[in-house]
Amino acid sequence: MEQLMYRPAEAAQILGMGRTVIFALIKSGRLRSVKLGGARLITAEALRAFVRDLEQA
């Protein structure tokens, strides 16, 4: 089964970016995330949507 949610550090590794960039993208609204308890998580679909948006730009 595919992993459904990623921590920012995992998302950064998947996208080949730094954690700081991931947090900046979240803050700007370009990368959707959810907060679960005290953890910020990014869904697999949000990662796919972000890449799709990059391809269309």
C-alpha distances in whole Angstrom, upper triangle without the diagonal:
4,6,9,12,14,17,20,21,17,18,21,20,17,20,23,25,26,25,29,28,25,27,29,27,26,29,31,28,27,23,22,21,21,22,21,24,25,22,22,18,17,14,12,14,17,17,16,20,21,21,22,25,26,26,28,31
4,6,9,11,15,17,18,14,14,17,16,14,16,19,21,23,22,25,24,21,23,26,23,22,26,27,25,23,20,19,18,18,20,19,22,23,20,19,15,14,11,9,11,14,13,13,16,18,17,19,22,22,23,25,27
4,6,8,11,14,14,11,11,15,14,12,15,18,19,20,19,22,22,18,20,23,21,20,23,25,22,21,18,16,15,15,17,16,19,19,16,15,12,11,9,7,11,13,12,13,16,17,17,19,21,22,23,25,27
4,7,11,13,15,12,11,15,15,13,15,19,19,20,19,22,21,17,19,22,19,17,21,22,20,19,15,14,12,12,14,13,17,18,15,13,10,8,6,5,8,10,10,11,14,15,16,18,19,21,22,24,26
4,7,10,12,9,9,13,14,12,14,17,17,18,16,18,18,14,16,18,17,15,18,20,18,17,13,12,9,9,11,11,14,14,11,10,6,5,4,6,9,9,10,12,14,14,16,18,19,20,22,24,25
4,6,8,6,6,9,10,10,12,14,14,14,12,15,15,12,13,16,15,13,17,19,17,16,12,12,9,10,11,12,14,14,10,9,5,5,6,7,11,10,9,12,14,14,15,18,19,19,21,24,24
4,5,5,6,9,10,11,12,14,13,12,10,13,13,10,11,14,14,12,15,18,17,16,13,12,10,10,10,11,13,12,8,7,5,6,9,11,14,12,11,15,17,15,17,20,21,21,23,25,26
4,5,5,6,9,10,10,12,10,9,6,9,10,6,7,11,11,9,12,15,14,14,11,11,9,11,11,13,15,13,9,7,7,7,10,12,14,12,11,15,16,14,15,19,19,18,21,23,23
4,5,5,6,9,10,10,9,8,6,9,10,8,10,13,13,13,15,18,18,17,14,15,13,15,15,16,17,15,12,10,10,10,13,14,17,15,13,16,18,16,17,20,21,20,22,25,25
4,5,5,6,9,10,10,10,9,12,13,10,12,15,14,14,17,19,19,17,14,15,13,15,15,16,18,17,13,11,10,9,11,11,14,13,11,14,16,15,15,19,20,19,21,24,24
4,5,5,6,8,8,9,8,11,10,8,10,13,11,11,15,16,15,14,10,12,11,13,15,16,19,17,14,11,9,7,9,9,12,10,8,11,13,11,12,15,16,15,18,20,21
4,5,5,6,5,5,5,9,8,6,9,11,11,12,15,16,16,14,11,14,13,16,17,19,21,19,15,13,12,10,13,12,15,13,10,13,15,12,13,16,17,15,18,21,20
4,6,5,6,7,8,12,11,10,13,15,14,15,18,20,19,17,15,17,16,18,20,21,23,21,17,16,14,13,14,13,16,15,12,14,17,14,14,18,19,17,19,22,22
4,6,8,10,11,14,13,11,14,16,15,15,19,20,19,16,14,15,15,18,20,21,23,22,18,16,14,12,12,10,13,12,9,11,14,12,11,15,16,15,16,20,20
4,6,9,10,13,10,9,13,14,12,14,17,17,17,14,12,14,15,18,20,22,24,23,19,17,15,12,13,12,13,12,8,10,12,10,9,12,13,12,13,17,17
4,7,10,12,10,10,14,15,14,16,18,19,19,16,14,17,18,21,22,24,26,25,21,19,17,15,17,15,17,16,12,14,16,13,12,16,16,14,16,19,19
4,7,8,6,7,11,11,11,13,15,16,17,14,13,16,16,19,21,23,25,23,19,17,16,14,17,16,18,15,12,15,16,13,13,16,16,14,16,19,18
4,5,5,7,9,10,11,13,15,16,17,15,14,16,16,19,20,22,23,21,18,16,15,15,17,18,20,17,15,18,19,15,16,19,19,17,20,22,21
4,5,5,6,9,10,11,12,14,15,15,13,15,14,16,16,18,20,17,14,12,13,12,16,16,19,16,14,17,18,15,16,20,20,18,21,24,22
4,5,5,6,9,10,11,12,14,14,13,15,15,17,17,20,21,18,16,13,15,14,18,19,21,17,16,19,20,16,18,21,20,18,22,24,22
4,5,5,6,9,10,10,12,11,10,13,14,17,18,21,22,20,17,14,15,14,17,17,19,15,14,17,17,13,14,18,16,15,18,20,18
4,5,5,6,9,10,11,10,8,10,10,13,15,17,19,17,14,11,11,10,13,14,15,12,11,14,14,11,13,16,15,14,18,19,18
4,5,5,6,9,10,10,9,10,10,12,13,16,17,15,13,10,11,11,14,16,17,14,13,17,16,14,16,19,17,17,21,22,21
4,5,5,6,9,9,9,11,12,15,16,19,21,18,16,13,14,13,17,18,19,15,14,18,17,13,16,18,16,16,19,20,18
4,5,5,6,5,5,8,10,13,15,18,21,19,17,13,13,11,14,15,15,12,11,14,13,10,12,15,13,12,16,17,15
4,5,5,6,5,6,7,10,11,15,17,16,13,10,10,9,12,14,14,11,11,14,13,11,14,16,14,15,18,19,18
4,5,8,8,9,9,12,13,16,18,16,15,12,13,13,16,18,18,14,15,18,16,14,17,19,17,17,21,21,20
4,6,8,9,11,14,16,19,22,20,18,15,16,14,17,19,18,14,15,17,15,12,16,17,14,15,18,18,16
4,5,6,9,12,14,18,20,19,17,14,14,12,14,16,15,11,13,15,12,10,14,15,12,14,17,17,16
4,7,10,13,16,19,22,21,19,15,14,12,13,14,13,10,10,12,10,7,10,12,9,10,14,14,12
4,7,10,13,16,19,18,16,12,11,8,10,11,10,7,7,10,8,6,10,11,10,11,14,15,15
4,7,10,13,17,16,14,10,9,7,8,10,9,6,8,11,9,8,12,13,12,14,17,17,17
4,7,10,13,13,10,7,6,5,7,10,10,7,9,12,12,11,14,16,16,17,20,21,21
4,6,10,10,8,6,5,6,8,12,12,10,12,15,15,15,18,19,19,21,24,24,24
4,6,7,6,5,6,9,11,15,15,14,16,19,18,18,21,23,22,24,27,28,28
4,6,5,6,7,10,12,15,16,15,17,20,20,20,23,25,25,27,29,30,31
4,6,8,10,14,15,19,20,19,21,24,24,24,27,29,28,30,33,34,34
4,7,10,13,16,19,21,19,20,24,24,23,26,28,28,29,32,33,33
4,6,10,13,16,18,16,17,20,21,20,23,25,25,26,29,30,30
4,7,10,13,15,13,14,17,18,17,19,22,21,22,25,27,26
4,7,10,12,10,11,14,15,14,17,19,19,20,23,24,25
4,7,8,6,7,11,11,11,13,15,16,17,19,21,21
4,5,5,7,9,10,11,13,14,15,17,19,20,21
4,5,5,6,9,10,11,12,14,16,17,19,20
4,5,5,6,9,10,10,12,14,15,16,18
4,5,5,6,9,10,10,12,14,15,17
4,5,5,6,9,10,11,13,15,16
4,5,5,6,9,10,11,12,14
4,5,5,6,9,10,11,12
4,5,5,6,9,10,11
4,5,5,6,9,10
4,5,5,6,9
4,5,5,6
4,5,5
4,6
4
